[in-house]
Amino acid sequence: MTYFNTTNETGQTLKSYRAKAKTETEEILHYMRRYDFPYGASDIWRELYPNSSKPITNIRRSLTGLKKEGLIKVVRKQPGIWG
């Protein structure tokens, strides 16, 4: 699963960020497989993390990684909550 180390973290911090990203990505993949419906990032954000301060960019990162790994595919672009 993908974590883009844009803040140049190292050591234990990087390890924990990668583990967190992996968990988020696994949750998203499980959700998408369970409901087998074309979801966008904002749909997943609203459904999985409705009361969270989790940034939507985390969802987008997971979706990008899943797409690159061939685990999901883009079926259409859909507008999100910000357009």
Helices and strands as residue ranges (DSSP letters): H 11-35, H 41-48, H 56-68
